[in-house]
């Protein structure tokens, strides 16, 4: 009996070890700031603006990369993850983008405390996806004084698109980075005109 178990264990050992040794690697994605165009800087002399957070669609706000594959249908990539929570990645990228477009010192670093007379941007990405080679994003934002509860001016809506976007997760991350740069262009123009 004991010798049968030893023989059985010896026969199964290579199969068990082989099954454990070759699991696929997880791919991690991040977002990158989009360079401002040469004429992208604006003249702005108001208070520094901070972005405390950015809301992202709940269906996308997960560690695993998710994308809409059709009406009412999402696909989650188990082996493709964001390198940090997506809302934080979007916020930090938008801060870097805005800092390239406004004068030095007019964008506060992440997690900055509210300042009397300071300005905060309330930003929400309402939708983002890639379909038929075009990446699209709908976002809203408004500027609010830190020492009051009311908005300054109206809420702004941005419907942005980027043709020529690929379908892979990495292509999608690049497209989201580019659209955040376009959103920063709009925000910089709006804040400079207030």
C-alpha positions in Angstrom: 0.0 0.0 0.0 2.8 2.4 1.0 4.7 1.6 -2.2 1.7 2.3 -4.4 1.3 5.8 -2.8 5.0 6.5 -3.4 4.7 5.5 -7.0 1.5 7.5 -7.5 3.1 10.6 -5.9 6.1 10.2 -8.1 4.0 10.0 -11.2 1.8 13.0 -10.3 4.6 15.3 -9.0 5.7 16.5 -12.5 2.2 17.4 -13.5 1.5 19.3 -10.3 4.8 21.2 -10.5 4.3 22.0 -14.2 0.8 23.4 -13.6 2.1 25.8 -10.9 5.1 27.2 -12.9 3.6 29.0 -15.8 0.8 31.4 -14.8 0.5 34.5 -17.0 1.8 37.8 -15.7 -0.5 40.6 -14.7 -0.1 43.8 -16.9 -0.3 47.1 -15.0 -1.5 50.3 -16.6 -1.0 53.9 -15.7 -1.9 57.3 -17.2 0.6 59.9 -18.5 0.2 63.7 -18.7 -0.4 65.0 -22.2 2.0 67.7 -23.3 0.5 71.1 -23.8 0.5 72.5 -27.3 3.2 75.2 -27.9 0.4 77.8 -27.6 -1.3 75.9 -24.8 -0.3 78.2 -21.9 -2.9 80.8 -20.8 -2.5 84.0 -18.8 -4.1 83.6 -15.4 -3.6 85.7 -12.3 -6.3 84.4 -10.0 -5.9 82.1 -7.0 -4.3 78.7 -7.2 -6.7 75.9 -8.2 -6.8 72.5 -6.5 -8.5 69.3 -7.6 -9.3 67.3 -4.4 -10.7 64.4 -6.3 -12.2 63.3 -9.7 -15.3 61.1 -9.8 -15.1 58.3 -12.4 -17.9 56.0 -13.6 -18.5 53.2 -11.0 -18.2 50.5 -13.6 -14.7 51.6 -14.4 -13.6 52.4 -10.9 -12.0 49.1 -10.1 -8.5 47.6 -9.9 -9.1 45.4 -12.9 -9.3 47.0 -16.4 -12.9 47.1 -17.6 -14.4 48.2 -20.8 -17.9 48.3 -22.3 -18.2 45.8 -25.1 -21.8 46.6 -26.1 -25.0 48.2 -24.9 -25.4 47.1 -21.2 -22.4 44.8 -21.3 -18.9 45.1 -19.7 -15.8 43.0 -20.0 -13.3 42.8 -17.1 -9.7 41.8 -17.8 -8.6 39.7 -14.9 -4.9 40.0 -15.8 -4.8 43.7 -16.6 -4.9 46.1 -13.7 -4.6 49.8 -13.1 -1.5 50.7 -11.1 -3.6 52.6 -8.5 -7.3 53.4 -8.1 -8.5 54.9 -11.3 -10.0 58.0 -9.7 -6.6 58.9 -8.2 -4.7 58.2 -11.5 -7.2 60.5 -13.3 -6.9 63.2 -10.7 -3.1 63.2 -10.6 -2.8 63.2 -14.4 -5.3 66.1 -14.7 -3.3 68.0 -12.0 -0.1 67.5 -14.0 -1.9 68.5 -17.3 -3.4 71.6 -15.8 0.0 72.6 -14.3 1.5 72.6 -17.8 -1.2 74.9 -19.1 -1.4 77.5 -16.3 1.4 79.7 -14.9 3.8 78.3 -12.4 2.2 78.1 -8.9 -1.4 78.3 -10.1 -2.1 74.6 -9.6 -1.9 73.1 -6.1 -0.3 69.7 -5.5 -2.5 66.6 -4.8 -4.1 66.6 -1.3 -3.5 70.3 -0.7 -5.6 71.8 2.1 -8.2 74.4 1.3 -6.9 78.0 1.4 -8.8 81.1 2.1 -9.5 82.7 -1.2 -8.4 79.6 -3.0 -10.2 77.8 -5.8 -11.1 74.2 -6.2 -12.3 72.3 -9.3 -15.0 69.8 -8.9 -14.5 67.3 -11.7 -16.5 64.2 -12.8 -15.8 61.9 -15.7 -19.3 60.7 -16.5 -18.4 58.2 -19.3 -15.3 57.0 -21.1 -14.9 54.2 -23.7 -13.5 53.2 -27.1 -15.8 52.1 -29.9 -15.2 51.7 -33.6 -11.7 53.2 -33.3 -12.8 56.4 -31.5 -12.2 57.1 -27.8 -14.9 59.3 -26.2 -15.3 60.9 -22.8 -18.0 63.1 -21.3 -17.0 65.1 -18.2 -18.3 68.0 -16.2 -16.5 70.5 -14.0 -17.0 73.7 -12.1 -14.8 76.1 -10.1 -15.7 76.8 -6.5 -14.1 79.2 -3.9 -12.6 77.2 -1.0 -14.2 79.5 1.6 -17.7 79.3 0.2 -20.1 76.6 -0.8 -21.3 78.1 -4.1 -20.0 77.6 -7.5 -18.4 80.5 -9.4 -20.0 80.6 -12.8 -21.8 77.7 -14.4 -21.1 74.1 -14.6 -19.1 73.2 -17.7 -19.7 70.1 -19.9 -17.1 68.6 -22.1 -17.9 66.0 -24.8 -14.5 64.9 -26.1 -13.5 62.4 -28.8 -10.2 61.1 -30.2 -10.2 59.2 -33.5 -7.7 56.5 -34.3 -7.8 54.8 -30.8 -6.8 51.2 -30.6 -8.7 48.4 -28.8 -6.0 47.0 -26.5 -5.9 48.0 -22.8 -2.7 49.9 -23.4 -4.2 51.8 -26.3 -7.2 52.6 -24.1 -4.9 54.0 -21.4 -3.1 56.2 -23.9 -6.5 57.4 -25.3 -7.7 58.3 -21.8 -4.4 60.2 -21.1 -4.9 62.2 -24.3 -8.5 63.0 -23.6 -7.5 64.2 -20.1 -5.0 66.6 -21.7 -7.8 67.9 -23.9 -10.0 68.4 -20.8 -7.2 70.3 -19.1 -7.0 72.6 -22.2 -10.7 73.4 -21.8 -10.4 73.9 -18.0 -7.4 76.2 -18.4 -9.2 78.3 -21.0 -12.3 78.5 -18.8 -10.4 79.4 -15.6 -8.4 82.1 -17.4 -11.6 83.7 -18.7 -13.3 84.1 -15.3 
